[in-house]
Amino acid sequence: MKHQEGYLKSARDANIYYQCWLPEGDPKAVLLVVHGLAEHSGRYMNVVNHFVPKGYAVYGIDHFGHGKSDGDRVYVERFDDFVQTLKIYSDMIQGWQPGQPIFLVGHSMGGLIGAAYLLEYQDEMTGAVLSGPGVKVPDDTSSVTILAAKVMSFVSPKSGVIQLDAGAISQDPAVVDAYVNDPLVYTGKITARLGAEMLATMQHVTDQAAGISLPLLIVQGGADALVDPSGAQMLYDQVSSEDKTLKIYEGFYHEVLNEPEREQVLGDIESWLEAHLASA
């Protein structure tokens, strides 16, 4: 396995960290990992260690304001900055791996970024895997709350408003401990601007989901307390993909790829990928 890393210029000319893990010889496909809120691409070693020995190349990026990339922590001017920076990286990958099948793998906020990306650029992808995608405005979010978020985003965009519950990511205590003690994970409050931008993008994806038509696999923890599990069902129901699969893992927490039974999820993803490579 070969590891490479570097920096690219984002849609707003910031330095954005990227890295990749490559198999020996030519890869049979590329997995483009899009990480979630407050974390970074280095937390996907379960994916790397499972798929690279099987001949996949895994590419990851740290979003603006995350991990090793520039920017105020968990802040972004516009959510589309994430999408357009991912487009820059995807173009680079296509140059490095010409003609290779590329599957987008997005988790949580990365699933929201991924869904927004697919609405614009799905023709570049062979398929997509979305894990615990944060694509649905929570049912208990009132119009007043959404309006207040917009006002706060304008008046005090970098103010902290919401803090994630680290204990809700996984039932594996070692995963939670590693998360809390990872210096590249941000454990403070999410900024008002990013929160408002996420809500607006959730509404956009909900309204436009029928525009997604490529092969799609959605994996979702049934006991997810960070993302409403019904969002996965909503997305599954509304996309126009004829080839779509939804797997809900009952009792699993938010990070299904980091649960004690993670090998079951990784195996299911592998089977799906292999089937789509065979039919490509």
TORMARNU-628671 format. One record per residue (C-alpha): chain; residue in three letters; residue number from 1; x, y, z negated. Coordinates in nm, 2 decimals. Layout:
N
kollum: A | nuvo: ALA | torgu: NUM | x: X | y: Y | z: Z
...
***
This chain:
280
kollum: A | nuvo: MET | torgu: 1 | x: 0.00 | y: 0.00 | z: 0.00
kollum: A | nuvo: LYS | torgu: 2 | x: 0.13 | y: 0.34 | z: 0.10
kollum: A | nuvo: HIS | torgu: 3 | x: 0.03 | y: 0.66 | z: -0.08
kollum: A | nuvo: GLN | torgu: 4 | x: 0.05 | y: 1.00 | z: 0.09
kollum: A | nuvo: GLU | torgu: 5 | x: -0.05 | y: 1.34 | z: -0.03
kollum: A | nuvo: GLY | torgu: 6 | x: -0.05 | y: 1.71 | z: 0.07
kollum: A | nuvo: TYR | torgu: 7 | x: -0.25 | y: 2.03 | z: 0.09
kollum: A | nuvo: LEU | torgu: 8 | x: -0.47 | y: 2.18 | z: 0.35
kollum: A | nuvo: LYS | torgu: 9 | x: -0.63 | y: 2.53 | z: 0.38
kollum: A | nuvo: SER | torgu: 10 | x: -0.99 | y: 2.54 | z: 0.29
kollum: A | nuvo: ALA | torgu: 11 | x: -1.27 | y: 2.72 | z: 0.47
kollum: A | nuvo: ARG | torgu: 12 | x: -1.18 | y: 3.03 | z: 0.25
kollum: A | nuvo: ASP | torgu: 13 | x: -0.80 | y: 2.98 | z: 0.29
kollum: A | nuvo: ALA | torgu: 14 | x: -0.75 | y: 2.82 | z: -0.05
kollum: A | nuvo: ASN | torgu: 15 | x: -0.50 | y: 2.53 | z: -0.10
kollum: A | nuvo: ILE | torgu: 16 | x: -0.69 | y: 2.21 | z: -0.12
kollum: A | nuvo: TYR | torgu: 17 | x: -0.52 | y: 1.89 | z: -0.24
kollum: A | nuvo: TYR | torgu: 18 | x: -0.57 | y: 1.56 | z: -0.04
kollum: A | nuvo: GLN | torgu: 19 | x: -0.43 | y: 1.21 | z: -0.07
kollum: A | nuvo: CYS | torgu: 20 | x: -0.46 | y: 0.88 | z: 0.10
kollum: A | nuvo: TRP | torgu: 21 | x: -0.38 | y: 0.52 | z: 0.05
kollum: A | nuvo: LEU | torgu: 22 | x: -0.30 | y: 0.31 | z: 0.35
kollum: A | nuvo: PRO | torgu: 23 | x: -0.28 | y: -0.06 | z: 0.41
kollum: A | nuvo: GLU | torgu: 24 | x: 0.02 | y: -0.24 | z: 0.57
kollum: A | nuvo: GLY | torgu: 25 | x: -0.04 | y: -0.22 | z: 0.95
kollum: A | nuvo: ASP | torgu: 26 | x: -0.33 | y: -0.05 | z: 1.12
kollum: A | nuvo: PRO | torgu: 27 | x: -0.64 | y: -0.01 | z: 0.91
kollum: A | nuvo: LYS | torgu: 28 | x: -0.97 | y: -0.16 | z: 1.03
kollum: A | nuvo: ALA | torgu: 29 | x: -1.17 | y: 0.13 | z: 0.91
kollum: A | nuvo: VAL | torgu: 30 | x: -1.14 | y: 0.46 | z: 0.70
kollum: A | nuvo: LEU | torgu: 31 | x: -1.33 | y: 0.53 | z: 0.38
kollum: A | nuvo: LEU | torgu: 32 | x: -1.36 | y: 0.91 | z: 0.32
kollum: A | nuvo: VAL | torgu: 33 | x: -1.42 | y: 0.95 | z: -0.05
kollum: A | nuvo: VAL | torgu: 34 | x: -1.61 | y: 1.26 | z: -0.17
kollum: A | nuvo: HIS | torgu: 35 | x: -1.58 | y: 1.29 | z: -0.55
kollum: A | nuvo: GLY | torgu: 36 | x: -1.83 | y: 1.43 | z: -0.79
kollum: A | nuvo: LEU | torgu: 37 | x: -1.88 | y: 1.73 | z: -1.02
kollum: A | nuvo: ALA | torgu: 38 | x: -1.59 | y: 1.82 | z: -1.25
kollum: A | nuvo: GLU | torgu: 39 | x: -1.37 | y: 1.52 | z: -1.15
kollum: A | nuvo: HIS | torgu: 40 | x: -1.12 | y: 1.45 | z: -0.87
kollum: A | nuvo: SER | torgu: 41 | x: -1.02 | y: 1.21 | z: -0.60
kollum: A | nuvo: GLY | torgu: 42 | x: -0.77 | y: 1.02 | z: -0.82
kollum: A | nuvo: ARG | torgu: 43 | x: -1.05 | y: 0.87 | z: -1.02
kollum: A | nuvo: TYR | torgu: 44 | x: -1.14 | y: 0.63 | z: -0.74
kollum: A | nuvo: MET | torgu: 45 | x: -0.86 | y: 0.37 | z: -0.79
kollum: A | nuvo: ASN | torgu: 46 | x: -1.13 | y: 0.10 | z: -0.82
kollum: A | nuvo: VAL | torgu: 47 | x: -1.22 | y: 0.17 | z: -0.46
kollum: A | nuvo: VAL | torgu: 48 | x: -0.86 | y: 0.20 | z: -0.35
kollum: A | nuvo: ASN | torgu: 49 | x: -0.75 | y: -0.12 | z: -0.52
kollum: A | nuvo: HIS | torgu: 50 | x: -1.05 | y: -0.32 | z: -0.39
kollum: A | nuvo: PHE | torgu: 51 | x: -1.05 | y: -0.20 | z: -0.03
kollum: A | nuvo: VAL | torgu: 52 | x: -0.69 | y: -0.11 | z: 0.08
kollum: A | nuvo: PRO | torgu: 53 | x: -0.57 | y: -0.47 | z: 0.04
kollum: A | nuvo: LYS | torgu: 54 | x: -0.86 | y: -0.57 | z: 0.26
kollum: A | nuvo: GLY | torgu: 55 | x: -0.73 | y: -0.35 | z: 0.54
kollum: A | nuvo: TYR | torgu: 56 | x: -0.92 | y: -0.02 | z: 0.48
kollum: A | nuvo: ALA | torgu: 57 | x: -0.75 | y: 0.32 | z: 0.46
kollum: A | nuvo: VAL | torgu: 58 | x: -0.89 | y: 0.54 | z: 0.18
kollum: A | nuvo: TYR | torgu: 59 | x: -0.88 | y: 0.92 | z: 0.20
kollum: A | nuvo: GLY | torgu: 60 | x: -0.97 | y: 1.16 | z: -0.07
kollum: A | nuvo: ILE | torgu: 61 | x: -0.99 | y: 1.53 | z: -0.13
kollum: A | nuvo: ASP | torgu: 62 | x: -1.01 | y: 1.75 | z: -0.44
kollum: A | nuvo: HIS | torgu: 63 | x: -1.29 | y: 2.00 | z: -0.39
kollum: A | nuvo: PHE | torgu: 64 | x: -1.22 | y: 2.37 | z: -0.44
kollum: A | nuvo: GLY | torgu: 65 | x: -1.22 | y: 2.44 | z: -0.82
kollum: A | nuvo: HIS | torgu: 66 | x: -1.15 | y: 2.07 | z: -0.90
kollum: A | nuvo: GLY | torgu: 67 | x: -0.85 | y: 1.85 | z: -0.96
kollum: A | nuvo: LYS | torgu: 68 | x: -0.52 | y: 1.97 | z: -0.81
kollum: A | nuvo: SER | torgu: 69 | x: -0.69 | y: 2.22 | z: -0.57
kollum: A | nuvo: ASP | torgu: 70 | x: -0.70 | y: 2.60 | z: -0.60
kollum: A | nuvo: GLY | torgu: 71 | x: -1.00 | y: 2.79 | z: -0.75
kollum: A | nuvo: ASP | torgu: 72 | x: -1.17 | y: 2.87 | z: -1.07
kollum: A | nuvo: ARG | torgu: 73 | x: -1.28 | y: 2.55 | z: -1.23
kollum: A | nuvo: VAL | torgu: 74 | x: -1.62 | y: 2.41 | z: -1.11
kollum: A | nuvo: TYR | torgu: 75 | x: -1.69 | y: 2.73 | z: -0.93
kollum: A | nuvo: VAL | torgu: 76 | x: -1.77 | y: 2.80 | z: -0.56
kollum: A | nuvo: GLU | torgu: 77 | x: -1.89 | y: 3.10 | z: -0.37
kollum: A | nuvo: ARG | torgu: 78 | x: -2.12 | y: 2.89 | z: -0.15
kollum: A | nuvo: PHE | torgu: 79 | x: -2.19 | y: 2.52 | z: -0.15
kollum: A | nuvo: ASP | torgu: 80 | x: -2.13 | y: 2.51 | z: 0.22
kollum: A | nuvo: ASP | torgu: 81 | x: -1.76 | y: 2.59 | z: 0.14
kollum: A | nuvo: PHE | torgu: 82 | x: -1.73 | y: 2.22 | z: 0.02
kollum: A | nuvo: VAL | torgu: 83 | x: -1.90 | y: 2.10 | z: 0.34
kollum: A | nuvo: GLN | torgu: 84 | x: -1.68 | y: 2.30 | z: 0.58
kollum: A | nuvo: THR | torgu: 85 | x: -1.36 | y: 2.21 | z: 0.39
kollum: A | nuvo: LEU | torgu: 86 | x: -1.46 | y: 1.85 | z: 0.42
kollum: A | nuvo: LYS | torgu: 87 | x: -1.51 | y: 1.90 | z: 0.79
kollum: A | nuvo: ILE | torgu: 88 | x: -1.15 | y: 2.04 | z: 0.82
kollum: A | nuvo: TYR | torgu: 89 | x: -1.02 | y: 1.73 | z: 0.64
kollum: A | nuvo: SER | torgu: 90 | x: -1.23 | y: 1.49 | z: 0.85
kollum: A | nuvo: ASP | torgu: 91 | x: -1.09 | y: 1.65 | z: 1.16
kollum: A | nuvo: MET | torgu: 92 | x: -0.74 | y: 1.59 | z: 1.03
kollum: A | nuvo: ILE | torgu: 93 | x: -0.82 | y: 1.22 | z: 0.95
kollum: A | nuvo: GLN | torgu: 94 | x: -0.96 | y: 1.17 | z: 1.30
kollum: A | nuvo: GLY | torgu: 95 | x: -0.62 | y: 1.30 | z: 1.43
kollum: A | nuvo: TRP | torgu: 96 | x: -0.43 | y: 1.06 | z: 1.21
kollum: A | nuvo: GLN | torgu: 97 | x: -0.66 | y: 0.76 | z: 1.28
kollum: A | nuvo: PRO | torgu: 98 | x: -0.79 | y: 0.81 | z: 1.63
kollum: A | nuvo: GLY | torgu: 99 | x: -1.08 | y: 0.59 | z: 1.73
kollum: A | nuvo: GLN | torgu: 100 | x: -1.11 | y: 0.43 | z: 1.38
kollum: A | nuvo: PRO | torgu: 101 | x: -1.46 | y: 0.38 | z: 1.23
kollum: A | nuvo: ILE | torgu: 102 | x: -1.50 | y: 0.63 | z: 0.94
kollum: A | nuvo: PHE | torgu: 103 | x: -1.74 | y: 0.58 | z: 0.65
kollum: A | nuvo: LEU | torgu: 104 | x: -1.82 | y: 0.86 | z: 0.42
kollum: A | nuvo: VAL | torgu: 105 | x: -1.84 | y: 0.75 | z: 0.05
kollum: A | nuvo: GLY | torgu: 106 | x: -1.99 | y: 1.02 | z: -0.17
kollum: A | nuvo: HIS | torgu: 107 | x: -2.06 | y: 1.00 | z: -0.54
kollum: A | nuvo: SER | torgu: 108 | x: -2.29 | y: 1.23 | z: -0.75
kollum: A | nuvo: MET | torgu: 109 | x: -2.23 | y: 1.59 | z: -0.64
kollum: A | nuvo: GLY | torgu: 110 | x: -2.01 | y: 1.42 | z: -0.37
kollum: A | nuvo: GLY | torgu: 111 | x: -2.33 | y: 1.25 | z: -0.26
kollum: A | nuvo: LEU | torgu: 112 | x: -2.49 | y: 1.59 | z: -0.23
kollum: A | nuvo: ILE | torgu: 113 | x: -2.20 | y: 1.73 | z: -0.04
kollum: A | nuvo: GLY | torgu: 114 | x: -2.20 | y: 1.41 | z: 0.17
kollum: A | nuvo: ALA | torgu: 115 | x: -2.58 | y: 1.44 | z: 0.25
kollum: A | nuvo: ALA | torgu: 116 | x: -2.53 | y: 1.81 | z: 0.35
kollum: A | nuvo: TYR | torgu: 117 | x: -2.23 | y: 1.71 | z: 0.56
kollum: A | nuvo: LEU | torgu: 118 | x: -2.43 | y: 1.44 | z: 0.74
kollum: A | nuvo: LEU | torgu: 119 | x: -2.70 | y: 1.69 | z: 0.83
kollum: A | nuvo: GLU | torgu: 120 | x: -2.44 | y: 1.87 | z: 1.04
kollum: A | nuvo: TYR | torgu: 121 | x: -2.18 | y: 1.62 | z: 1.13
kollum: A | nuvo: GLN | torgu: 122 | x: -2.31 | y: 1.27 | z: 1.11
kollum: A | nuvo: ASP | torgu: 123 | x: -2.21 | y: 1.19 | z: 1.47
kollum: A | nuvo: GLU | torgu: 124 | x: -1.85 | y: 1.17 | z: 1.35
kollum: A | nuvo: MET | torgu: 125 | x: -1.93 | y: 0.89 | z: 1.10
kollum: A | nuvo: THR | torgu: 126 | x: -1.99 | y: 0.52 | z: 1.15
kollum: A | nuvo: GLY | torgu: 127 | x: -2.20 | y: 0.51 | z: 0.84
kollum: A | nuvo: ALA | torgu: 128 | x: -2.22 | y: 0.64 | z: 0.48
kollum: A | nuvo: VAL | torgu: 129 | x: -2.23 | y: 0.51 | z: 0.13
kollum: A | nuvo: LEU | torgu: 130 | x: -2.38 | y: 0.74 | z: -0.13
kollum: A | nuvo: SER | torgu: 131 | x: -2.34 | y: 0.65 | z: -0.50
kollum: A | nuvo: GLY | torgu: 132 | x: -2.57 | y: 0.81 | z: -0.76
kollum: A | nuvo: PRO | torgu: 133 | x: -2.63 | y: 1.10 | z: -0.52
kollum: A | nuvo: GLY | torgu: 134 | x: -2.73 | y: 1.43 | z: -0.69
kollum: A | nuvo: VAL | torgu: 135 | x: -2.98 | y: 1.52 | z: -0.42
kollum: A | nuvo: LYS | torgu: 136 | x: -3.30 | y: 1.58 | z: -0.61
kollum: A | nuvo: VAL | torgu: 137 | x: -3.40 | y: 1.88 | z: -0.82
kollum: A | nuvo: PRO | torgu: 138 | x: -3.50 | y: 1.73 | z: -1.16
kollum: A | nuvo: ASP | torgu: 139 | x: -3.87 | y: 1.71 | z: -1.21
kollum: A | nuvo: ASP | torgu: 140 | x: -3.85 | y: 1.92 | z: -1.53
kollum: A | nuvo: THR | torgu: 141 | x: -3.69 | y: 2.21 | z: -1.35
kollum: A | nuvo: SER | torgu: 142 | x: -3.95 | y: 2.48 | z: -1.32
kollum: A | nuvo: SER | torgu: 143 | x: -3.96 | y: 2.76 | z: -1.06
kollum: A | nuvo: VAL | torgu: 144 | x: -3.89 | y: 3.00 | z: -1.35
kollum: A | nuvo: THR | torgu: 145 | x: -3.57 | y: 2.80 | z: -1.43
kollum: A | nuvo: ILE | torgu: 146 | x: -3.46 | y: 2.81 | z: -1.06
kollum: A | nuvo: LEU | torgu: 147 | x: -3.52 | y: 3.18 | z: -1.05
kollum: A | nuvo: ALA | torgu: 148 | x: -3.33 | y: 3.23 | z: -1.37
kollum: A | nuvo: ALA | torgu: 149 | x: -3.04 | y: 3.03 | z: -1.22
kollum: A | nuvo: LYS | torgu: 150 | x: -3.04 | y: 3.25 | z: -0.91
kollum: A | nuvo: VAL | torgu: 151 | x: -3.03 | y: 3.57 | z: -1.12
kollum: A | nuvo: MET | torgu: 152 | x: -2.75 | y: 3.43 | z: -1.35
kollum: A | nuvo: SER | torgu: 153 | x: -2.56 | y: 3.33 | z: -1.04
kollum: A | nuvo: PHE | torgu: 154 | x: -2.57 | y: 3.69 | z: -0.92
kollum: A | nuvo: VAL | torgu: 155 | x: -2.52 | y: 3.87 | z: -1.25
kollum: A | nuvo: SER | torgu: 156 | x: -2.26 | y: 3.65 | z: -1.41
kollum: A | nuvo: PRO | torgu: 157 | x: -2.16 | y: 3.38 | z: -1.16
kollum: A | nuvo: LYS | torgu: 158 | x: -1.86 | y: 3.24 | z: -1.36
kollum: A | nuvo: SER | torgu: 159 | x: -2.05 | y: 3.20 | z: -1.68
kollum: A | nuvo: GLY | torgu: 160 | x: -2.07 | y: 2.85 | z: -1.82
kollum: A | nuvo: VAL | torgu: 161 | x: -2.43 | y: 2.72 | z: -1.83
kollum: A | nuvo: ILE | torgu: 162 | x: -2.44 | y: 2.33 | z: -1.85
kollum: A | nuvo: GLN | torgu: 163 | x: -2.21 | y: 2.07 | z: -1.99
kollum: A | nuvo: LEU | torgu: 164 | x: -2.20 | y: 1.71 | z: -1.87
kollum: A | nuvo: ASP | torgu: 165 | x: -2.24 | y: 1.43 | z: -2.12
kollum: A | nuvo: ALA | torgu: 166 | x: -1.92 | y: 1.22 | z: -2.08
kollum: A | nuvo: GLY | torgu: 167 | x: -2.07 | y: 0.93 | z: -2.26
kollum: A | nuvo: ALA | torgu: 168 | x: -2.33 | y: 0.89 | z: -1.98
kollum: A | nuvo: ILE | torgu: 169 | x: -2.08 | y: 0.81 | z: -1.70
kollum: A | nuvo: SER | torgu: 170 | x: -2.02 | y: 0.45 | z: -1.79
kollum: A | nuvo: GLN | torgu: 171 | x: -2.08 | y: 0.18 | z: -2.05
kollum: A | nuvo: ASP | torgu: 172 | x: -1.71 | y: 0.10 | z: -2.05
kollum: A | nuvo: PRO | torgu: 173 | x: -1.55 | y: 0.28 | z: -2.34
kollum: A | nuvo: ALA | torgu: 174 | x: -1.21 | y: 0.28 | z: -2.17
kollum: A | nuvo: VAL | torgu: 175 | x: -1.36 | y: 0.46 | z: -1.87
kollum: A | nuvo: VAL | torgu: 176 | x: -1.51 | y: 0.73 | z: -2.09
kollum: A | nuvo: ASP | torgu: 177 | x: -1.19 | y: 0.77 | z: -2.29
kollum: A | nuvo: ALA | torgu: 178 | x: -0.98 | y: 0.80 | z: -1.97
kollum: A | nuvo: TYR | torgu: 179 | x: -1.23 | y: 1.06 | z: -1.84
kollum: A | nuvo: VAL | torgu: 180 | x: -1.22 | y: 1.27 | z: -2.15
kollum: A | nuvo: ASN | torgu: 181 | x: -0.84 | y: 1.26 | z: -2.17
kollum: A | nuvo: ASP | torgu: 182 | x: -0.77 | y: 1.32 | z: -1.80
kollum: A | nuvo: PRO | torgu: 183 | x: -0.61 | y: 1.66 | z: -1.76
kollum: A | nuvo: LEU | torgu: 184 | x: -0.75 | y: 1.69 | z: -1.41
kollum: A | nuvo: VAL | torgu: 185 | x: -1.11 | y: 1.64 | z: -1.53
kollum: A | nuvo: TYR | torgu: 186 | x: -1.29 | y: 1.95 | z: -1.63
kollum: A | nuvo: THR | torgu: 187 | x: -1.49 | y: 1.90 | z: -1.95
kollum: A | nuvo: GLY | torgu: 188 | x: -1.62 | y: 2.26 | z: -2.00
kollum: A | nuvo: LYS | torgu: 189 | x: -1.95 | y: 2.40 | z: -1.89
kollum: A | nuvo: ILE | torgu: 190 | x: -2.05 | y: 2.42 | z: -1.52
kollum: A | nuvo: THR | torgu: 191 | x: -2.06 | y: 2.78 | z: -1.38
kollum: A | nuvo: ALA | torgu: 192 | x: -2.38 | y: 2.95 | z: -1.31
kollum: A | nuvo: ARG | torgu: 193 | x: -2.30 | y: 3.00 | z: -0.94
kollum: A | nuvo: LEU | torgu: 194 | x: -2.22 | y: 2.63 | z: -0.88
kollum: A | nuvo: GLY | torgu: 195 | x: -2.53 | y: 2.53 | z: -1.06
kollum: A | nuvo: ALA | torgu: 196 | x: -2.75 | y: 2.76 | z: -0.85
kollum: A | nuvo: GLU | torgu: 197 | x: -2.58 | y: 2.65 | z: -0.53
kollum: A | nuvo: MET | torgu: 198 | x: -2.63 | y: 2.29 | z: -0.62
kollum: A | nuvo: LEU | torgu: 199 | x: -3.01 | y: 2.35 | z: -0.68
kollum: A | nuvo: ALA | torgu: 200 | x: -3.04 | y: 2.53 | z: -0.35
kollum: A | nuvo: THR | torgu: 201 | x: -2.86 | y: 2.25 | z: -0.16
kollum: A | nuvo: MET | torgu: 202 | x: -3.07 | y: 1.98 | z: -0.33
kollum: A | nuvo: GLN | torgu: 203 | x: -3.38 | y: 2.16 | z: -0.20
kollum: A | nuvo: HIS | torgu: 204 | x: -3.22 | y: 2.19 | z: 0.15
kollum: A | nuvo: VAL | torgu: 205 | x: -3.14 | y: 1.82 | z: 0.16
kollum: A | nuvo: THR | torgu: 206 | x: -3.48 | y: 1.72 | z: 0.03
kollum: A | nuvo: ASP | torgu: 207 | x: -3.65 | y: 1.94 | z: 0.30
kollum: A | nuvo: GLN | torgu: 208 | x: -3.42 | y: 1.82 | z: 0.59
kollum: A | nuvo: ALA | torgu: 209 | x: -3.34 | y: 1.46 | z: 0.49
kollum: A | nuvo: ALA | torgu: 210 | x: -3.52 | y: 1.33 | z: 0.80
kollum: A | nuvo: GLY | torgu: 211 | x: -3.24 | y: 1.47 | z: 1.00
kollum: A | nuvo: ILE | torgu: 212 | x: -3.01 | y: 1.19 | z: 0.87
kollum: A | nuvo: SER | torgu: 213 | x: -3.02 | y: 0.89 | z: 1.10
kollum: A | nuvo: LEU | torgu: 214 | x: -2.69 | y: 0.70 | z: 1.07
kollum: A | nuvo: PRO | torgu: 215 | x: -2.65 | y: 0.37 | z: 0.89
kollum: A | nuvo: LEU | torgu: 216 | x: -2.68 | y: 0.44 | z: 0.52
kollum: A | nuvo: LEU | torgu: 217 | x: -2.63 | y: 0.25 | z: 0.19
kollum: A | nuvo: ILE | torgu: 218 | x: -2.74 | y: 0.41 | z: -0.14
kollum: A | nuvo: VAL | torgu: 219 | x: -2.62 | y: 0.26 | z: -0.47
kollum: A | nuvo: GLN | torgu: 220 | x: -2.78 | y: 0.38 | z: -0.79
kollum: A | nuvo: GLY | torgu: 221 | x: -2.76 | y: 0.31 | z: -1.16
kollum: A | nuvo: GLY | torgu: 222 | x: -3.11 | y: 0.24 | z: -1.30
kollum: A | nuvo: ALA | torgu: 223 | x: -3.01 | y: 0.39 | z: -1.64
kollum: A | nuvo: ASP | torgu: 224 | x: -2.84 | y: 0.69 | z: -1.49
kollum: A | nuvo: ALA | torgu: 225 | x: -2.89 | y: 0.98 | z: -1.74
kollum: A | nuvo: LEU | torgu: 226 | x: -2.69 | y: 1.24 | z: -1.53
kollum: A | nuvo: VAL | torgu: 227 | x: -2.87 | y: 1.21 | z: -1.20
kollum: A | nuvo: ASP | torgu: 228 | x: -3.24 | y: 1.13 | z: -1.16
kollum: A | nuvo: PRO | torgu: 229 | x: -3.25 | y: 0.78 | z: -1.02
kollum: A | nuvo: SER | torgu: 230 | x: -3.57 | y: 0.87 | z: -0.83
kollum: A | nuvo: GLY | torgu: 231 | x: -3.35 | y: 1.09 | z: -0.61
kollum: A | nuvo: ALA | torgu: 232 | x: -3.20 | y: 0.78 | z: -0.45
kollum: A | nuvo: GLN | torgu: 233 | x: -3.55 | y: 0.65 | z: -0.37
kollum: A | nuvo: MET | torgu: 234 | x: -3.65 | y: 0.99 | z: -0.24
kollum: A | nuvo: LEU | torgu: 235 | x: -3.35 | y: 1.01 | z: -0.01
kollum: A | nuvo: TYR | torgu: 236 | x: -3.40 | y: 0.65 | z: 0.11
kollum: A | nuvo: ASP | torgu: 237 | x: -3.77 | y: 0.72 | z: 0.19
kollum: A | nuvo: GLN | torgu: 238 | x: -3.71 | y: 1.04 | z: 0.37
kollum: A | nuvo: VAL | torgu: 239 | x: -3.41 | y: 0.97 | z: 0.59
kollum: A | nuvo: SER | torgu: 240 | x: -3.49 | y: 0.86 | z: 0.95
kollum: A | nuvo: SER | torgu: 241 | x: -3.22 | y: 0.59 | z: 0.96
kollum: A | nuvo: GLU | torgu: 242 | x: -3.36 | y: 0.26 | z: 1.09
kollum: A | nuvo: ASP | torgu: 243 | x: -3.06 | y: 0.10 | z: 0.92
kollum: A | nuvo: LYS | torgu: 244 | x: -3.08 | y: 0.19 | z: 0.56
kollum: A | nuvo: THR | torgu: 245 | x: -3.03 | y: 0.00 | z: 0.23
kollum: A | nuvo: LEU | torgu: 246 | x: -3.11 | y: 0.10 | z: -0.13
kollum: A | nuvo: LYS | torgu: 247 | x: -2.96 | y: -0.10 | z: -0.42
kollum: A | nuvo: ILE | torgu: 248 | x: -3.06 | y: 0.00 | z: -0.77
kollum: A | nuvo: TYR | torgu: 249 | x: -2.86 | y: -0.17 | z: -1.05
kollum: A | nuvo: GLU | torgu: 250 | x: -3.08 | y: -0.20 | z: -1.35
kollum: A | nuvo: GLY | torgu: 251 | x: -2.92 | y: -0.09 | z: -1.67
kollum: A | nuvo: PHE | torgu: 252 | x: -2.62 | y: 0.06 | z: -1.50
kollum: A | nuvo: TYR | torgu: 253 | x: -2.51 | y: 0.41 | z: -1.60
kollum: A | nuvo: HIS | torgu: 254 | x: -2.41 | y: 0.70 | z: -1.36
kollum: A | nuvo: GLU | torgu: 255 | x: -2.08 | y: 0.57 | z: -1.22
kollum: A | nuvo: VAL | torgu: 256 | x: -2.17 | y: 0.23 | z: -1.09
kollum: A | nuvo: LEU | torgu: 257 | x: -1.82 | y: 0.20 | z: -0.95
kollum: A | nuvo: ASN | torgu: 258 | x: -1.68 | y: 0.23 | z: -1.31
kollum: A | nuvo: GLU | torgu: 259 | x: -1.93 | y: 0.01 | z: -1.49
kollum: A | nuvo: PRO | torgu: 260 | x: -1.82 | y: -0.32 | z: -1.65
kollum: A | nuvo: GLU | torgu: 261 | x: -1.99 | y: -0.51 | z: -1.36
kollum: A | nuvo: ARG | torgu: 262 | x: -1.82 | y: -0.29 | z: -1.10
kollum: A | nuvo: GLU | torgu: 263 | x: -1.70 | y: -0.59 | z: -0.90
kollum: A | nuvo: GLN | torgu: 264 | x: -2.06 | y: -0.66 | z: -0.81
kollum: A | nuvo: VAL | torgu: 265 | x: -2.11 | y: -0.31 | z: -0.67
kollum: A | nuvo: LEU | torgu: 266 | x: -1.78 | y: -0.31 | z: -0.49
kollum: A | nuvo: GLY | torgu: 267 | x: -1.87 | y: -0.65 | z: -0.34
kollum: A | nuvo: ASP | torgu: 268 | x: -2.20 | y: -0.53 | z: -0.22
kollum: A | nuvo: ILE | torgu: 269 | x: -2.04 | y: -0.23 | z: -0.06
kollum: A | nuvo: GLU | torgu: 270 | x: -1.78 | y: -0.45 | z: 0.10
kollum: A | nuvo: SER | torgu: 271 | x: -2.05 | y: -0.68 | z: 0.25
kollum: A | nuvo: TRP | torgu: 272 | x: -2.23 | y: -0.38 | z: 0.39
kollum: A | nuvo: LEU | torgu: 273 | x: -1.92 | y: -0.23 | z: 0.54
kollum: A | nuvo: GLU | torgu: 274 | x: -1.81 | y: -0.56 | z: 0.69
kollum: A | nuvo: ALA | torgu: 275 | x: -2.15 | y: -0.62 | z: 0.85
kollum: A | nuvo: HIS | torgu: 276 | x: -2.14 | y: -0.27 | z: 1.01
kollum: A | nuvo: LEU | torgu: 277 | x: -1.79 | y: -0.32 | z: 1.14
kollum: A | nuvo: ALA | torgu: 278 | x: -1.89 | y: -0.65 | z: 1.29
kollum: A | nuvo: SER | torgu: 279 | x: -2.18 | y: -0.49 | z: 1.47
kollum: A | nuvo: ALA | torgu: 280 | x: -1.99 | y: -0.17 | z: 1.57
***
